[in-house]
Amino acid sequence: MESTSIRATTPRVSVPDISTLKCTQRSLMIRRSMNLGSPLKTGRKSIALRCIRAQQSELKDGSVTISPESDYKNALKIKEWEVGRFQEEIAANQGIRIRRRPPTGPPLHYVGPFEFRLQNEGNTPRNILEEIVWNKDMEVSQLKERRPLSSLKKALDNAPPVRDFVGALRKSHLRTGLPALIAEVKKASPSRGVLREDFDPVKIAQAYEKGGAACLSVLTDEKYFQGSFENLEKIRGAGIECPLLCKEFIIDAWQIYYARTKGADAILLIAAVLPDLDIQYMTKICKILGLAALVEVHDEREMDRVLGIDGIELIGINNRNLETFEVDISNTKQLLEGERGEIIRQKDIIVVGESGLFTPDDIAYVQEAGVKAVLVGESIVKQNDPGKGISGLFEMSLSTTDHSTGGNVTSDSPTPILDFRSTDDAWYTILLALENETLTVKYVGFSEEYNEEYNAGDFKNLKQVEFFEEKFRPASVQLQDTECWMLVTGMTVSASYVYSEFDLKFYNAVIDSITYKAHKFDEGEEECRCSFVVSWLHGPMVGSKESIRIEHICKLTSGSAQIDPTLASFLKMSREKLELASHNSGFIVEDDCSLEGVAVIDWKKNGQDIDMGGKPITAENLREKDNCHFILIDNLEKDLAPRTIVNFIHKHVSIKSQAYVFPSLLSETYTRGIIVVDSKEKLQKLSDFLRNPAHLIMSSSGRPWVMTEEKLKDRTFGNLMSRSEKYMINPDWIQAI
Ligand SMILES: O=C(O)c1ccccc1NCC(=O)[C@H](O)[C@H](O)COP(=O)(O)O
């Protein structure tokens, strides 16, 4: 039967051995219809029969004339068109109204040079989307002739690696707590005409990236959107790091390969145009090529079809009806309600809200509906500065580099990023603003309602100020796959504890052990395979161990949180207020003072800085020194910083000293420490001061210091320590100043 049907078409094109040609060529062409394939194998016969019927009817209505001189290439195109007719029928069964090709005959383009064709209902598109698709069909078949698939595949051998489109969306959503932005580089559209006359795709892309877009969408259709693949290539070549979506009307797998050669990291598949099997097949190709596929739906039926397909990671809900141009953002909400939303959550699909998003309220509305990303064109591309358009649309800067604004929190000078330890013991990235005596802590990625305010007059004593200061630290830095060598056992890091996909918190943890594994190299990308067992210092797993990967580890940044000038002024203001109060009250409170004149020894640096008698100070040297005299203090707060002791003594007794605070057992409620000075005179002066019955030295919680021993040189640390301290001590652990 099959051969009969083939022969039946031959006379019309006068190609002698069409059946042979058809077979070889069809295997290429049929790749697209291969997906009609297996479940419909028996349907092959009917493909052929349908072909005959289609052509006979053409003859009847006279709309098509095919010249007997047409070459066999034309014949092949006709065959392709015939197969397409069968696809139309499948598509129609799935509720797809968009016809891939004009039903009453091959498009005009396929007809020989001297033929004509009357316009009729069957070869006139019913709406703009259909027109675009018909046009695309012709465009693609011409392009395919110029760049066969084999040549595209060859080009891919040397293509740069694909960027992680889905990962970029997830990361941005996690970072900001807002929907990740796919910013569209779009000059014109059928519904809105030209959006921007002075259209420079690279400049716009750069502004978007600077403005904090997670990914970019680049229109490549020339006829209806004035876009181009050249724009895509230029943007990729201009050093833009955001992953790129090739915004194209894809009807043929060839286009996916083509998009990849032009620098795309993701492609769009429109459910209104593509039958399920095409989506399935094309998604698989994307996976092979490493591309992400954004599958776009507009109504419930399309959503249900797509939810039924395995392996879909990204679904776009277009608020624009591409047949009528009507835009309604409540469409997003409607499609995410009830069971559909539930399935999406279960499958962990990222939903992208597309089109018609113009205001912060629109963004909030679709976020509330459940989207984790948005695709925005018109409202930002039309702005003089599209990057600023982004902060206007989101009501805050999404940028990773510009931290000077964030919601309503502003700062006159650029604010360095700090981490802040909140009451849950987790560390958060924050921005600070100081107005009069009030410091606002704004959690990056959280709405204003989470802001915290502190007043410089709120602190009761210096200990409280110090405690507050210790809640800040310079922002820790995410380690890259190539940087695992920086981690060593015993190191304290900031590690993310994963509560759920979108809820993770950073807690301090100590690296307990490391298992090194060979790194994986894939298309130039290095993947760290090592694992790190950490011992959690805080959080729900405190005290227990967990094996984590490099992506969950941030390296602590050394230095003081006071590099942030806003925090520094606030702390200064708070201390000045207390200073005033302490002068009036007559008793001494723990104090901090300028570090000027106080030598700071970093115990771990093994003898830089201070020198007591010509030799560098190390734990070992200190034990051996003749001129080291100790005072042992008991009843110290466990978190007392040695620096505080040194500063306090320097301020009140004008003595340079060193202080050590011993580690303590969890069961102990206080700890002990030593103050070391380098002369008998100093020891005496210090002792007089500390034992002076006219005052009491106590910590912020009211715990008074207790001087248990004062000794001249004849003791070593070992002798001064309790058994538990000796057991626990490791010179590197002693906090020393
Ligand atoms: O925008 C059109 O007129 C259009 C017509 C036919 C097919 C697709 C069309 N637009 C593609 C899009 O969906 C939008 O470019 C995209 O979602 C951004 O929308 P917007 O923010 O409203 O520019």
The ligand as a Tripos MOL2 file, in Angstrom:
@<TRIPOS>MOLECULE
LIG
   23    23     1     0     0
SMALL
NO_CHARGES

@<TRIPOS>ATOM
      1 O1          3.8660   40.4990   21.7850 O.co2     1 LIG1
      2 C1          3.1960   40.1830   20.7870 C.2       1 LIG1
      3 O2          2.5120   40.9860   20.1400 O.co2     1 LIG1
      4 C2          3.2060   38.7650   20.3200 C.ar      1 LIG1
      5 C3          2.4390   38.3990   19.2320 C.ar      1 LIG1
      6 C4          2.4490   37.0960   18.7880 C.ar      1 LIG1
      7 C5          3.2170   36.1620   19.3780 C.ar      1 LIG1
      8 C6          3.9810   36.5240   20.4690 C.ar      1 LIG1
      9 C7          3.9800   37.8030   20.9320 C.ar      1 LIG1
     10 N1          4.7440   38.1870   21.9900 N.pl3     1 LIG1
     11 C8          5.6710   37.3560   22.6600 C.3       1 LIG1
     12 C9          5.5350   37.5270   24.1010 C.2       1 LIG1
     13 O3          4.8590   36.7550   24.6750 O.2       1 LIG1
     14 C10         6.1710   38.7040   24.7610 C.3       1 LIG1
     15 O4          7.2060   39.2010   23.9660 O.3       1 LIG1
     16 C11         6.7520   38.4730   26.1320 C.3       1 LIG1
     17 O5          5.9940   37.6680   26.9400 O.3       1 LIG1
     18 C12         6.9490   39.8310   26.8340 C.3       1 LIG1
     19 O6          5.7410   40.4890   26.9260 O.3       1 LIG1
     20 P1          5.6270   42.0170   27.2890 P.3       1 LIG1
     21 O7          6.2760   42.2180   28.6170 O.co2     1 LIG1
     22 O8          4.1900   42.3080   27.3770 O.co2     1 LIG1
     23 O9          6.3370   42.7760   26.2340 O.co2     1 LIG1
@<TRIPOS>BOND
     1     1     2 2
     2     2     3 1
     3     2     4 1
     4     4     5 ar
     5     4     9 ar
     6     5     6 ar
     7     6     7 ar
     8     7     8 ar
     9     8     9 ar
    10     9    10 1
    11    10    11 1
    12    11    12 1
    13    12    13 2
    14    12    14 1
    15    14    15 1
    16    14    16 1
    17    16    17 1
    18    16    18 1
    19    18    19 1
    20    19    20 1
    21    20    21 2
    22    20    22 1
    23    20    23 1
@<TRIPOS>SUBSTRUCTURE
     1 LIG1         1 GROUP 0 **** ****
